[in-house]
């Protein structure tokens, strides 16, 4: 009898325990605003990006500094099948040209300034792709898309690599993004393709991004995922432009 009473008391107490707390946000705009503010206050982080589009795979890693004046970053990527260094400083994107291609670029110098609308040979071939790649490493870019075109469809408290996290699944409506599109989508994709695609976002307890996954498969009708992970928040980073004499 006494044992049965103890079991009953345990069941009653368990039933009266508080449910686990809900994630902090139900609204995509509020989520994006809080995560953007946390990114800026976080100051800096290391990042690693994996891109999987069909049979193409590429990896990038680097470090970034965040602030009200924009994002600065330095990274290496195997986007072209061999390591390439990129630096984004004060709104300018610099690419270190592989040694065997410098004569083709025509400057003979190791670095070039890359722009999506650039008229130099390097920019005309790779400017759009590299500019999109650099933007995708910046959480502010995806958070801006969430603010403009996102709807939260699921949320939970969980752990990511042993870190307490809030996990959000968000649908982005392509038509509401205009020309501000994720890497891999052409500028006219919104009007031509329509539809929506999912974004998954993990935030730490201070709302700084831990991981962002964009799944463009529903739009491109084939495997297309971009995964970016952020670590070592607030660790000092050194992001400088290349020496002026080395830029063609």
Secondary structure as the mmCIF struct_conf table of DSSP 4:
data_model
#
loop_
_struct_conf.conf_type_id
_struct_conf.id
_struct_conf.beg_label_comp_id
_struct_conf.beg_label_asym_id
_struct_conf.beg_label_seq_id
_struct_conf.end_label_comp_id
_struct_conf.end_label_asym_id
_struct_conf.end_label_seq_id
HELX_RH_AL_P HELX_RH_AL_P1 UNK A 2 UNK A 16
BEND BEND1 UNK A 17 UNK A 17
HELX_LH_PP_P HELX_LH_PP_P1 UNK A 18 UNK A 23
BEND BEND2 UNK A 24 UNK A 24
BEND BEND3 UNK A 26 UNK A 27
HELX_RH_AL_P HELX_RH_AL_P2 UNK A 28 UNK A 42
STRN STRN1 UNK A 44 UNK A 53
TURN_TY1_P TURN_TY1_P1 UNK A 54 UNK A 55
STRN STRN2 UNK A 56 UNK A 65
TURN_TY1_P TURN_TY1_P2 UNK A 68 UNK A 69
STRN STRN3 UNK A 72 UNK A 77
TURN_TY1_P TURN_TY1_P3 UNK A 79 UNK A 80
BEND BEND4 UNK A 81 UNK A 82
STRN STRN4 UNK A 84 UNK A 89
TURN_TY1_P TURN_TY1_P4 UNK A 90 UNK A 91
STRN STRN5 UNK A 92 UNK A 96
HELX_RH_3T_P HELX_RH_3T_P1 UNK A 99 UNK A 101
HELX_RH_AL_P HELX_RH_AL_P3 UNK A 102 UNK A 105
TURN_TY1_P TURN_TY1_P5 UNK A 106 UNK A 106
BEND BEND5 UNK A 107 UNK A 107
BEND BEND6 UNK A 109 UNK A 110
STRN STRN6 UNK A 111 UNK A 114
TURN_TY1_P TURN_TY1_P6 UNK A 116 UNK A 117
BEND BEND7 UNK A 120 UNK A 120
HELX_RH_AL_P HELX_RH_AL_P4 UNK A 121 UNK A 137
HELX_RH_AL_P HELX_RH_AL_P5 UNK A 139 UNK A 149
STRN STRN7 UNK A 150 UNK A 160
TURN_TY1_P TURN_TY1_P7 UNK A 161 UNK A 162
STRN STRN8 UNK A 163 UNK A 173
HELX_RH_3T_P HELX_RH_3T_P2 UNK A 174 UNK A 177
TURN_TY1_P TURN_TY1_P8 UNK A 178 UNK A 179
TURN_TY1_P TURN_TY1_P9 UNK A 183 UNK A 184
BEND BEND8 UNK A 185 UNK A 185
TURN_TY1_P TURN_TY1_P10 UNK A 187 UNK A 188
HELX_RH_AL_P HELX_RH_AL_P6 UNK A 189 UNK A 193
STRN STRN9 UNK A 196 UNK A 203
TURN_TY1_P TURN_TY1_P11 UNK A 205 UNK A 206
BEND BEND9 UNK A 207 UNK A 207
STRN STRN10 UNK A 209 UNK A 215
HELX_RH_AL_P HELX_RH_AL_P7 UNK A 217 UNK A 220
TURN_TY1_P TURN_TY1_P12 UNK A 221 UNK A 221
BEND BEND10 UNK A 222 UNK A 222
STRN STRN11 UNK A 224 UNK A 231
BEND BEND11 UNK A 232 UNK A 232
TURN_TY1_P TURN_TY1_P13 UNK A 233 UNK A 234
HELX_LH_PP_P HELX_LH_PP_P2 UNK A 241 UNK A 243
HELX_RH_3T_P HELX_RH_3T_P3 UNK A 244 UNK A 246
STRN STRN12 UNK A 247 UNK A 247
#
